[in-house]
Amino acid sequence: MILVNTDYITGKELEMLGLVKGSTIQSKNVGRDITQGLKTLVGGELTAYNEMMNEARALATKRMVDEATSLGADAVVNIRYASSAIMQGAAEVIAYGTAVRFR
């Protein structure tokens, strides 16, 4: 499966199959949330949240690819990501794009 953030793939003629998306809502456990909260007092990277968001993006991407595969797609073009806070320490990540088949 080819994944790109452009609306074309060089050298390929594309048949559009439709919008595909994948999403997840992730949170860290209370213990890690407290330690990351303390980290804001001294500054620096919040590695636990960074890991959480990386995992969320990967899972959202996988779910998007699974949906594209079920449509018989060869690729997903024009991929975008969005995230939003759901509550303290929890975030939603969505990946979306256009499933395409090569002609």
N, C-alpha and C positions, 0 to 999 in steps of 0.2 A: 504494500500500500504506500503510495507516494503522498506525502503531506507537504503542502506549500502554503505560504501566506500571500501568494500572488493569484490573480484570477486566470492564469494561463500556465501551461507547461510547455516549454520550448520544444517544437517539433511534433507536438501531439494535437490532434483534432479531438475536441471534447464534446461529449454528449452529457448535458446536465441531467442529473437524476433527482436533485432536490436538496433541501436543507437537512443537515444532520447535526446532532448536538449530543453532548455528554456533560453531566454535571455531578457534583458531589458537595456535601457539606461536611467539613472536618472540624475537629476541636482537639485540643490537648487536654491531658488529664489535669486535675486540680493542682497536684504537686508541681508539675512543670509550669503551670500557669502562674503559680505564686513565685517560683524562682525567676521566671521571665519578667514578672512585674517588678521584682527587686532589681533586676538588671537595668531597668529604665532609670534608676537613681544614679547609676554610674556611667551609663551610656554604652554604646557598642552594639554589635549585631545580636539580634535575638534569634539565635541559631535554632531553637526548638520551633519557633514560628516559621522560620525560613524552611526547615525540613517539612513542616506541616503543609506549607503552600506548595512546595515541590511535589510532595506526594499527591496533593489534591489535583494539581495540574496534570500529572501523569495519569491519574485515574480518570479524570474528565476526558483526556485525550483518548485513552483506551476505550471508553464507552462510546465516544464519537466514532472511532474507527470501527467498533463492533456494529454500530448502526449502519455505517457506510457499507461494510462487508455484507450485511443482510440485504442491501439493495443491489448487490452485484457490482459495486464501485471498484474502479482501479485506483482511484486517488480521491483526495479531498483538497479542494482549492479554496483560496481566500479564507484561511483559518484565522479566527480571532479568539481571544480569551477575555473574560470579564470576571471580576470578583467583587464580592460585597460582604460586609460584616453582617452576620445574622444576629449575633449576641456577643457579649464579652468572651473573647477567646475562641470563637467559632466563625468560620468563613465559608461562603459558597464560592465555588469556582465553576464556570461554565466554559466549555470549548465548543465552537460551532464553525461550520463551513459548508461548502457546497460539494456534495458527492458527485463525481463524474465517472464516466466510462470512456475508454479510448475507442475511437472509431477506426 
